[in-house]
Amino acid sequence: MLTSKQRAFLRSLAMNEDTILMVGKGGMSDQITKQADDALKARELIKGKVLETADITPREAAEIIALATKSEVVQVIGSKFVLFRRNPEQPKIELPKARGGKKK
């Protein structure tokens, strides 16, 4: 589970990412899920877009893909969404630490 600080950090990184996943009038498919899974493994952070011709909302698409790929929805804004999943073998993104106890 991402903290709000980590989510904000990932949103800032996503601003510079290209949209690599498109959900169109065909809706969700195994191919889209596979493409998302492969991209998450390679990049950890991906941006997707739901085209106007799709019969699914961006929020629905993001949640379906996140569930299927065991990733987290970072953001849904307009027709775009951002997903994150850490690659335990080759981490690429260093998240800000979640707050534990107080530091002095």
N, C-alpha and C positions, 0 to 999 in steps of 0.2 A: 504494500500500500504506500502510495506516494504522499509525502507531506505537501502542504501548500507551497512551502519554499522550494521544494524539489520540482513541483509542478510548474511554478513560475520560471525556474531555471530552464526546464525543458521547453516551455513555450518560447522563451527567448532564443534558444538554439533552433527551434523549428522555423522561426522567421526566415532563416537563411537556407532552409531546405527546399528542394524542388518537390512538387507534387508528383508522386510516382505511382499512385494507385488510383484508378478511375472506376467508379461504379456507375454503369449506364443503364439503359432500358432493359438489359438482360437481368438486372438486379444482382443479387448475391449468387455466387457460384463457387464450386470447389476450386476453380482456377484462381479466382480473386483471393480466396483464403490462402492458397498455396503461394501465390505471389507475395502476399503480405507476410507470411511466415518466413519465406526466404529473405525478404528485404529486412525484416526485423533481426534476423540472425546476422546479416551482414552489417547493418547500420545501427541497430537498436532503436532509432527514432525515425519514424516515417510519417509522411503527410499524404492524406488521401482526399479525394473529392467525389462528391455524388453529383452526377450530371442532372440537369433539369428533367431529362427524359426518364429517369429512374422512378420506380414506384415505391421507393423507400426513402426515409428521411436520413440526413447525415448522422443524426444521433443514433438511429436504429442500426445503420450500417456500421458505425464505429463500435457499438456495443456487441454486435454479432461477430465482427472480425476479432475484437479483443477477446471475447469468450473462446472462439475457435483457436486462437493463437496463444492464449494464456498471456496476453499483453494488457496494458492499462491504457485507458482513454485519458490522454493528457488534456485535450481541448477539442471542443466542437464549436466552430464559429462560421456562420453562414453555411455555405455548401461544403466547407472543408473540415477535416478532422486530423488529429495528431495522435499517434499511438507510440507507446514505448514498451520495450521489453529488454531487460539486461541479458547480455550474452555471458553466461558464467565462465565460459572457456576463454573468451577474448573480449573482456569489457573495453568499450571504447569511450564511454561517457562517464565521467566522474561526477556523481551526484553530490550536492551539498549534504552534509551529515544531518540526520534527524536529531533534534534536540533531546539529549538525555537529561542528565542532572545539570545543576548550575556550575559554571566554570568560574574560577577566581583568578 
